[in-house]
Amino acid sequence: MNPVKGYGRSVRGPQRVLVGCLWLAGALSAAAQGPSVFARVSGTVEDADGALVPGAQVTLVAGGANLQSVSGSDGRFVFTEVPAGAFRVIANEDGMEQGECAGTVEPQQVVELDP
């Protein structure tokens, strides 16, 4: 798989929101999860210096769905019901331009977006 890189530009100071886009993927066990048409996408939101960005608004757009999340105190976000196919993850934080990345998932696939 090729890494997909994406990030936003700063609108205030040298900081920007980064959404990890080098991703590792693996299939979930059908026995453990049962048959599913969904994938799971998770990752971390960081600024340009590598500091975690808690409270960032994170949107995943896939298959006509717009899923919403907020990064936790550790900068992490998780989407558990991602439709198979192409997706985009967009992260926004006050005072920073949005970060974005894209990829493709198959049913039952687990994708970890890594900065």
N, C-alpha and C positions, 0 to 999 in steps of 0.2 A: 504494500500500500504506500502511496505517496503521502507525505505530510501536507496538510493544507494549513497555511499560515494566514492569520488575519489579526489586525489590531486597529485601534482608533488612534487618532492624533490628538494631542493635547489642545485644549482650548484655554487652559489656565495653568501656567507653569510647565515643568517638564513631565508631568504625569499624564498617563493615558491608561485606559482600561484595556487589558489584554485578555482575550478568551483563548485558552489553550486549544491549539488546533493540530498538534501532532498527536495522533490518536492510535490507540491500541485496541484491537477488537477481538472478541472471542464469542463463541456460541454458548448460550445457556443450555443446560441439560434439559431436554424435553421431559425427562422423567421427574426432575425436580420442580419444573415450572408448569408442566402441562403444555399442551399445544397453545401457541399464542401467535397472533399476527403483529404484535408489537415488539419494538426494540427498546433498549434502555441507553440513554445518553447522559453522561455526567462529566463534570470537569471542575476547574478552579478559575476564578477571576482574579487577576493580579494587575498591579499597575506596572509602568515601564521599568521600575526599579526592582520588580519581583515581590513587592509587598502585597499581601493578601488584601482583597477589597471586599469586606463584608457589606451586606445590605444593597448590593448592586441588583438592579432589575434585570432579569435574564429571560429572554423570549426564545422559544424554539419554534420555527416555522417549518411545517412538513405536511404534505398531503392535504393542504387546505386548512390544517389546524394551526392555531396560534396558542401554544402552551406557555404559561407564565410561571416564573419562580423568582425567588430572591436568594442571593448567595448568603450562606450562613456566616457565622463569626470566623470560620476558617476559610472563607472565600469559596466554599464548595456549593455546587448546585447539582440536582438530579432530576431527570425527566424519565418516568418509568413506562409511559404508554406512548411511545413515538411510533407513528405509522411507518411502515417500511418504505424505502425510497430515499430521495434526496431530502436533506434538511439544512437549515441555517440556524445558527445560534447567535443571538445578538445580546450584548451586555451593555447596560447604561448605568452610569453613576453621576450624581450631581457634580458639575464642574469639570467633567471629562467627556470627550467625544466617545461615541460608542465603539466597542470592539465587536468584531464579527468573524465567524468562520463557517465553513460548510463541509458537508460530507454526504455519504450515502450509507444507509443501514438496511440489513435484511431482517426478516422476522426472527425474533428470539436472539438477536445479536446484542452484545453489550459493548458499548463504545465509551472509552475514557479519553476525554479531551485533555491533553497534557501541555502546559505552556512551554 
